Amino acid sequence: MSVLIGSLRKESFSLKVAQALVAEAPASLECRARFFPPTGGSERGAKEVIARYDRDARSFGKGGETQLEELQSASAGDVGFWTGFQSAQVKMGDGSEPVSMKLRITELFRRIEGEWKMVHRHADPMAEPAKHNNRG
């Protein structure tokens, strides 16, 4: 599993990498693929997840950069996960100015026919901690 996470980091994670990880899941496992996108809602099934990735990818322009910060990862048998942050400078649509983005990420994987396949991704925007007013 750590080899998988390392290869994702080296390839500068993109939606295309995620698509490749879920694209060839056997039909019997198709319903197990899930995606909780950063804008809310959820997608279920490999085809639906890939269609959502494709839709979302079209909102980004060329020339972005991304970095992953792994907080924790583990695997046991044929399941594994990683969780951490994805920080990116992206161009939205036809915009020329990069926009900063930081997401909290959790991804779950299953080893299917000897290869790791993503079966779930949860991404949401990193929110600033709430400030509490400690007045008595």
C-alpha positions as CSV (number, residue, x, y, z in Angstrom):
1,M,0.0,0.0,0.0
2,S,2.8,2.4,0.8
3,V,4.2,1.8,-2.7
4,L,0.8,2.9,-4.1
5,I,0.7,6.1,-2.0
6,G,4.3,6.8,-3.1
7,S,3.5,6.4,-6.7
8,L,0.5,8.7,-6.4
9,R,2.7,11.3,-4.8
10,K,5.3,11.0,-7.6
11,E,2.7,11.3,-10.3
12,S,1.3,14.5,-8.8
13,F,-2.2,13.1,-8.1
14,S,-4.8,14.1,-10.7
15,L,-8.3,13.1,-11.5
16,K,-6.8,11.0,-14.3
17,V,-4.9,8.9,-11.8
18,A,-8.0,8.3,-9.8
19,Q,-9.9,7.4,-13.0
20,A,-7.3,4.8,-13.8
21,L,-7.6,3.3,-10.4
22,V,-11.3,2.7,-10.6
23,A,-11.8,2.3,-14.3
24,E,-11.2,-1.4,-14.5
25,A,-13.1,-2.7,-11.5
26,P,-15.0,-5.9,-12.3
27,A,-18.7,-5.3,-12.8
28,S,-19.5,-7.2,-9.6
29,L,-17.6,-4.6,-7.6
30,E,-18.8,-1.6,-9.6
31,C,-21.4,-0.6,-7.0
32,R,-18.7,-0.4,-4.3
33,A,-16.9,2.6,-5.8
34,R,-17.8,5.8,-4.0
35,F,-16.9,9.5,-4.2
36,F,-17.9,12.3,-1.7
37,P,-16.8,15.4,-3.6
38,P,-15.7,18.6,-1.9
39,T,-18.8,20.5,-3.1
40,G,-21.1,18.0,-1.4
41,G,-23.3,15.1,-2.4
42,S,-22.0,11.7,-3.3
43,E,-21.6,9.3,-6.2
44,R,-21.9,5.6,-6.2
45,G,-20.7,3.1,-8.8
46,A,-17.5,3.1,-10.9
47,K,-19.2,4.6,-14.0
48,E,-20.9,7.3,-11.9
49,V,-17.7,8.2,-10.1
50,I,-15.7,8.4,-13.4
51,A,-18.4,10.5,-15.0
52,R,-18.2,12.9,-12.0
53,Y,-14.4,13.0,-12.2
54,D,-14.7,13.9,-15.9
55,R,-17.3,16.7,-15.2
56,D,-15.2,18.1,-12.4
57,A,-11.9,17.9,-14.4
58,R,-13.5,20.2,-17.1
59,S,-13.8,23.0,-14.5
60,F,-10.0,23.2,-14.2
61,G,-7.7,24.9,-16.7
62,K,-4.2,23.7,-17.7
63,G,-1.1,24.4,-15.6
64,G,-2.1,23.6,-12.0
65,E,0.2,22.0,-9.4
66,T,-0.7,19.8,-6.5
67,Q,1.0,18.3,-3.5
68,L,-0.1,15.5,-1.1
69,E,0.7,15.5,2.6
70,E,0.1,12.0,4.0
71,L,-1.0,11.9,7.6
72,Q,-1.6,8.2,7.9
73,S,-1.8,5.2,5.7
74,A,-2.2,1.4,6.3
75,S,-3.2,-1.8,4.6
76,A,-4.2,-5.2,5.7
77,G,-4.8,-8.0,3.3
78,D,-6.6,-6.6,0.3
79,V,-7.8,-3.3,1.8
80,G,-5.9,-0.1,2.4
81,F,-6.3,3.6,3.0
82,W,-4.5,6.9,3.2
83,T,-5.6,10.2,4.7
84,G,-4.1,13.6,4.5
85,F,-4.2,17.0,2.7
86,Q,-4.1,17.9,-0.9
87,S,-2.8,21.4,-1.5
88,A,-3.0,22.8,-5.0
89,Q,-2.6,25.9,-7.1
90,V,-5.2,25.5,-9.9
91,K,-6.6,27.5,-12.8
92,M,-10.4,27.5,-12.9
93,G,-11.9,27.4,-16.4
94,D,-10.3,30.0,-18.7
95,G,-8.9,32.0,-15.7
96,S,-5.3,33.0,-15.9
97,E,-4.7,33.5,-12.2
98,P,-4.0,30.4,-10.0
99,V,-6.4,29.8,-7.1
100,S,-5.2,28.1,-3.9
101,M,-7.1,25.1,-2.8
102,K,-6.5,22.8,0.2
103,L,-8.6,19.7,0.7
104,R,-8.8,17.0,3.4
105,I,-8.6,13.7,1.6
106,T,-9.4,10.1,2.6
107,E,-9.1,7.4,0.0
108,L,-9.9,3.7,0.4
109,F,-8.5,1.0,-1.9
110,R,-9.1,-2.7,-2.5
111,R,-6.7,-5.1,-4.2
112,I,-8.6,-6.6,-7.1
113,E,-7.0,-9.2,-9.3
114,G,-3.6,-8.2,-7.9
115,E,-3.9,-4.4,-8.5
116,W,-4.9,-1.7,-6.0
117,K,-8.2,0.0,-7.1
118,M,-9.7,3.1,-5.4
119,V,-13.2,2.3,-4.2
120,H,-13.9,5.4,-2.2
121,R,-12.7,9.0,-2.1
122,H,-13.8,11.7,0.3
123,A,-12.6,15.2,-0.3
124,D,-13.7,18.4,1.4
125,P,-12.3,21.9,1.7
126,M,-10.0,22.6,4.6
127,A,-11.9,25.0,6.8
128,E,-10.4,27.4,9.2
129,P,-10.9,26.4,12.9
130,A,-13.8,28.1,14.5
131,K,-12.9,30.9,16.9
132,H,-14.6,30.5,20.3
133,N,-15.6,33.5,22.3
134,N,-14.7,32.7,25.9
135,R,-16.5,35.5,27.6
136,G,-18.1,34.4,30.9
